[in-house]
Amino acid sequence: MPDPKVSVLVPCFRSERFLATALDSVRAQTLTSWECVVVDNASPDGTFALAERRAAEDARIRAHRNAENLGPVRNWRRCAELAGATQYAALLFSDDWYEPAFLERAVALLDADPGVGIVYSAVRLAPAPDAPEAVGPARVMYALGGPAVRSSADYLEIAYDARGRQVPRSPCCAVARRADLARWLSLALPDGYLRHGAGPDQAVYLQAALEYPRLGHLAEPLVCFSAHGGNLTWRPDVELGYASVLAHFYERYAARMPFGRARVPAKLASRLIELGALDEGRRLRNRLGPLGWALYAKEARNRRRRARRRVTP
């Protein structure tokens, strides 16, 4: 029997409330050549029992349980280690789900162009009743429109610009080559990133954009992200994680970035300092030239104005 085409990797912890929806969405895919690797991170609830029941119903699903909690990022990596010899892989968080055509359409773009490193879909955000107020209403995100295949430079320009929220950070709306995804999930990053995953997730896209000339984009929302009170996404330290990983990649790969503007490191340095990462922000700031310093000073003034507005009754 041939190997499946795609490994869907589902890390989970305390996911009894959501996991069935995620797994059922994989089973409903129009592309049927897949395996689904579910790894429970030592949940104290019925998550693993639910995964075992779904595995008993469908031989393409395999359920594993860690003897102890590895933390989120190491559990992502554990999923990749347990994947079979498939061509492609996708990471699906246990509280998100796919529309039926997602895998088929993403794989078609990857099959058609070996220069495409990763394909991501627009996302429909589905707030639960307990979602934080900051989440806002249901909406579609990351629908850039335009061509289905875009230059990697486009992604990097948007990710580092003020429009950064127009491209995804979470790889759970994406498909990549399995060997690449496993390697990108294991990138050496400072240990602080491993606490909540904010940073290692976006690093997947940043590394793909540095290694491949093109990225694929599905403008139709074929993935749904659930927003609820238990999401790590809405924690205050998550924004710092994303700013830090952008700075990490900029410092390491500045010569390969598709922009030479001083504005990018100036804005990053200001943002890091605003978020409390003083050492990181100052290190980046100290690399600025005269124009960069002028832009940083402008950003710092804007930062002080924002701070005053927050404390003004």
C-alpha positions as CSV (number, residue, x, y, z in Angstrom):
1,M,0.0,0.0,0.0
2,P,1.5,3.4,-1.0
3,D,2.4,5.9,1.7
4,P,-0.2,8.7,2.2
5,K,0.4,12.0,0.4
6,V,0.1,14.3,3.5
7,S,0.7,14.0,7.2
8,V,-1.7,16.1,9.3
9,L,0.0,16.7,12.7
10,V,-2.4,17.5,15.6
11,P,-0.7,18.4,18.8
12,C,-3.2,18.7,21.7
13,F,-3.5,19.4,25.4
14,R,-6.7,19.6,27.3
15,S,-8.5,19.5,23.9
16,E,-11.5,17.3,24.8
17,R,-13.8,20.2,23.9
18,F,-12.5,20.8,20.4
19,L,-10.6,17.7,19.1
20,A,-13.5,15.9,17.5
21,T,-14.2,18.9,15.3
22,A,-10.6,19.1,14.2
23,L,-10.3,15.4,13.4
24,D,-13.7,15.2,11.7
25,S,-12.6,18.0,9.4
26,V,-9.5,16.0,8.4
27,R,-11.7,13.0,7.7
28,A,-14.0,15.1,5.5
29,Q,-11.1,16.2,3.1
30,T,-11.6,15.7,-0.6
31,L,-8.0,14.6,-0.8
32,T,-8.2,11.2,0.9
33,S,-4.5,10.2,0.8
34,W,-3.5,11.4,4.3
35,E,-2.5,10.2,7.7
36,C,-3.3,12.1,10.9
37,V,-0.9,11.9,13.8
38,V,-2.5,13.0,17.1
39,V,-0.1,13.6,20.0
40,D,-1.7,14.3,23.4
41,N,0.7,16.2,25.7
42,A,-0.2,14.4,28.9
43,S,-3.7,16.0,29.2
44,P,-5.5,15.4,32.5
45,D,-8.9,15.3,30.7
46,G,-10.4,12.9,28.1
47,T,-8.4,14.2,25.2
48,F,-6.5,11.0,24.6
49,A,-9.5,8.8,25.0
50,L,-11.3,10.8,22.3
51,A,-8.3,10.5,20.0
52,E,-8.2,6.7,20.6
53,R,-11.9,6.5,19.7
54,R,-11.3,8.3,16.4
55,A,-8.3,6.2,15.6
56,A,-10.4,3.0,16.2
57,E,-12.9,4.4,13.7
58,D,-10.4,5.4,11.0
59,A,-7.1,3.6,10.4
60,R,-5.6,6.7,8.9
61,I,-5.6,8.3,12.4
62,R,-2.8,7.4,14.9
63,A,-3.1,8.5,18.5
64,H,-0.1,8.9,20.8
65,R,0.3,10.2,24.4
66,N,3.4,11.7,25.9
67,A,4.4,10.4,29.3
68,E,4.9,13.9,30.5
69,N,4.0,17.4,29.2
70,L,6.8,18.5,26.8
71,G,5.5,22.1,26.3
72,P,3.8,23.2,23.1
73,V,6.7,23.6,20.7
74,R,8.4,20.3,21.7
75,N,5.1,18.6,21.2
76,W,4.8,20.0,17.7
77,R,8.2,18.5,17.0
78,R,7.1,15.2,18.5
79,C,4.3,15.1,16.0
80,A,6.8,15.6,13.2
81,E,9.0,12.9,14.5
82,L,6.1,10.4,14.5
83,A,4.9,11.2,10.9
84,G,5.3,8.6,8.2
85,A,7.2,8.9,5.0
86,T,4.8,11.3,3.4
87,Q,5.6,14.0,0.8
88,Y,3.8,16.8,2.6
89,A,2.8,17.8,6.1
90,A,0.4,20.2,7.8
91,L,0.2,21.3,11.4
92,L,-3.4,21.6,12.7
93,F,-4.0,22.8,16.3
94,S,-6.7,20.8,18.0
95,D,-9.1,23.8,18.3
96,D,-9.0,24.7,14.6
97,W,-10.5,22.9,11.6
98,Y,-10.3,22.6,7.8
99,E,-12.9,23.1,5.1
100,P,-13.1,20.0,2.9
101,A,-11.1,21.3,-0.1
102,F,-8.1,22.6,1.9
103,L,-5.6,19.8,1.5
104,E,-6.4,19.1,-2.1
105,R,-6.0,22.7,-3.2
106,A,-2.9,23.3,-1.2
107,V,-1.2,20.2,-2.4
108,A,-2.1,21.0,-6.0
109,L,-0.1,24.3,-5.8
110,L,2.9,22.5,-4.2
111,D,2.8,19.7,-6.8
112,A,2.7,22.2,-9.7
113,D,5.7,24.3,-8.6
114,P,8.8,23.0,-6.8
115,G,9.8,26.6,-6.2
116,V,6.8,27.1,-3.8
117,G,8.0,26.4,-0.3
118,I,4.7,26.6,1.6
119,V,1.0,27.2,0.8
120,Y,-1.2,29.0,3.2
121,S,-4.9,29.7,3.2
122,A,-7.0,32.7,4.2
123,V,-8.6,31.9,7.5
124,R,-12.1,32.4,8.9
125,L,-11.9,33.5,12.6
126,A,-14.7,31.9,14.6
127,P,-15.0,33.5,18.1
128,A,-16.4,31.3,20.9
129,P,-18.7,32.7,23.5
130,D,-15.8,32.9,26.0
131,A,-13.5,34.7,23.5
132,P,-11.7,37.8,24.9
133,E,-13.1,41.1,23.9
134,A,-9.9,41.9,22.0
135,V,-10.7,39.1,19.5
136,G,-13.5,41.1,17.9
137,P,-16.2,39.7,15.6
138,A,-16.1,36.7,13.2
139,R,-14.1,37.7,10.1
140,V,-11.9,36.5,7.3
141,M,-8.1,37.1,7.7
142,Y,-5.1,36.7,5.4
143,A,-7.1,37.0,2.2
144,L,-4.6,39.0,0.1
145,G,-6.3,38.3,-3.3
146,G,-4.3,38.5,-6.4
147,P,-2.1,35.6,-7.7
148,A,-2.2,32.2,-6.1
149,V,1.6,32.1,-6.2
150,R,3.5,35.1,-4.8
151,S,7.1,35.9,-4.4
152,S,8.7,35.2,-1.1
153,A,9.9,38.8,-1.1
154,D,6.2,39.9,-1.0
155,Y,5.6,37.8,2.2
156,L,8.7,39.2,3.9
157,E,7.8,42.8,3.0
158,I,4.3,42.4,4.5
159,A,5.5,40.5,7.6
160,Y,8.0,43.2,8.4
161,D,5.8,46.1,7.5
162,A,2.9,47.7,9.3
163,R,0.7,45.3,7.3
164,G,2.2,42.3,9.1
165,R,-1.3,41.1,10.3
166,Q,-2.2,40.6,6.6
167,V,-0.2,37.4,6.5
168,P,-0.4,34.5,9.0
169,R,1.8,33.7,11.9
170,S,0.4,30.3,12.7
171,P,1.4,27.5,10.4
172,C,-2.0,25.8,11.0
173,C,-3.4,27.2,7.8
174,A,-0.5,25.9,5.7
175,V,0.9,22.8,4.0
176,A,4.6,22.3,3.3
177,R,7.0,19.5,2.3
178,R,7.2,17.2,5.3
179,A,11.0,17.2,5.6
180,D,11.0,21.0,5.4
181,L,8.3,21.5,8.0
182,A,10.0,19.1,10.5
183,R,13.2,21.0,10.1
184,W,11.6,24.4,10.4
185,L,9.8,23.4,13.6
186,S,13.1,22.5,15.0
187,L,14.9,25.7,14.3
188,A,17.4,26.8,17.0
189,L,15.7,29.7,18.8
190,P,16.2,31.2,22.3
191,D,14.6,29.0,24.9
192,G,12.1,31.7,25.9
193,Y,10.3,31.0,22.6
194,L,9.4,27.5,23.7
195,R,7.0,28.6,26.5
196,H,4.0,29.4,24.3
197,G,5.0,28.9,20.6
198,A,4.7,32.6,19.6
199,G,7.8,33.0,17.4
200,P,8.5,29.3,16.4
201,D,5.2,29.3,14.6
202,Q,6.0,32.4,12.5
203,A,9.6,31.2,12.0
204,V,8.2,28.5,9.7
205,Y,7.0,31.1,7.2
206,L,10.1,33.2,7.6
207,Q,12.4,30.3,6.9
208,A,10.3,29.1,4.0
209,A,10.5,32.6,2.5
210,L,14.3,32.6,2.9
211,E,14.7,29.1,1.4
212,Y,12.2,29.2,-1.5
213,P,11.5,31.9,-4.1
214,R,7.8,31.6,-3.9
215,L,4.9,31.0,-1.5
216,G,1.4,29.8,-2.4
217,H,-1.8,31.6,-1.2
218,L,-5.4,30.4,-1.2
219,A,-7.6,33.5,-1.0
220,E,-10.7,31.5,-0.1
221,P,-10.9,30.8,3.6
222,L,-10.4,27.1,3.8
223,V,-9.2,26.9,7.4
224,C,-11.1,28.1,10.5
225,F,-9.4,29.3,13.7
226,S,-11.3,29.1,16.9
227,A,-10.9,32.0,19.2
228,H,-11.7,31.3,22.9
229,G,-10.6,32.0,26.4
230,G,-8.0,29.2,26.4
231,N,-6.1,30.4,23.3
232,L,-2.5,31.3,23.9
233,T,-2.8,33.8,21.0
234,W,-4.4,36.4,23.1
235,R,-1.8,36.5,26.0
236,P,0.1,39.8,26.3
237,D,3.5,38.1,26.0
238,V,2.7,36.6,22.6
239,E,3.2,40.0,20.8
240,L,6.6,40.2,22.3
241,G,7.3,36.7,21.0
242,Y,6.4,37.7,17.5
243,A,8.4,41.0,17.6
244,S,11.4,39.0,19.0
245,V,11.4,36.4,16.2
246,L,11.2,39.1,13.5
247,A,14.2,40.8,15.1
248,H,16.0,37.5,15.4
249,F,15.6,36.7,11.7
250,Y,16.4,40.3,10.7
251,E,19.7,40.3,12.7
252,R,20.7,36.9,11.4
253,Y,19.6,37.3,7.7
254,A,19.6,41.1,7.1
255,A,21.7,40.7,4.0
256,R,19.1,38.3,2.5
257,M,16.0,40.4,3.3
258,P,14.4,42.0,0.3
259,F,14.4,45.5,1.8
260,G,17.3,47.8,2.6
261,R,15.2,50.5,4.3
262,A,16.3,51.7,7.7
263,R,12.7,51.9,8.8
264,V,12.4,48.2,9.4
265,P,15.0,47.8,12.1
266,A,14.1,51.2,13.6
267,K,10.4,50.2,14.0
268,L,11.4,46.7,15.4
269,A,13.8,48.2,17.9
270,S,11.1,50.7,19.1
271,R,8.5,47.9,19.3
272,L,10.8,45.7,21.3
273,I,11.5,48.4,23.8
274,E,7.8,49.3,24.0
275,L,7.1,45.6,24.9
276,G,9.8,45.5,27.6
277,A,12.5,43.6,25.7
278,L,15.1,46.3,26.5
279,D,18.3,44.3,25.7
280,E,16.9,43.1,22.4
281,G,15.6,46.5,21.4
282,R,18.8,48.3,22.3
283,R,21.0,45.8,20.5
284,L,19.0,46.3,17.3
285,R,18.9,50.1,17.8
286,N,22.7,50.2,18.2
287,R,23.2,48.8,14.7
288,L,21.3,51.7,13.1
289,G,22.9,54.3,10.9
290,P,22.1,58.0,11.0
291,L,18.9,57.6,9.1
292,G,17.8,54.7,11.2
293,W,18.5,56.7,14.4
294,A,16.3,59.5,13.1
295,L,13.5,57.1,12.3
296,Y,13.9,55.4,15.7
297,A,13.6,58.8,17.4
298,K,10.4,59.4,15.5
299,E,9.1,56.0,16.6
300,A,10.1,56.7,20.2
301,R,8.1,59.9,20.2
302,N,5.1,58.1,18.8
303,R,5.5,55.4,21.5
304,R,5.6,58.0,24.3
305,R,2.4,59.6,22.9
306,R,0.7,56.2,22.8
307,A,1.7,55.6,26.4
308,R,0.3,59.0,27.5
309,R,-3.0,58.3,25.8
310,R,-3.2,55.0,27.7
311,V,-2.9,56.6,31.1
312,T,-5.0,59.7,30.3
313,P,-8.5,59.4,31.9
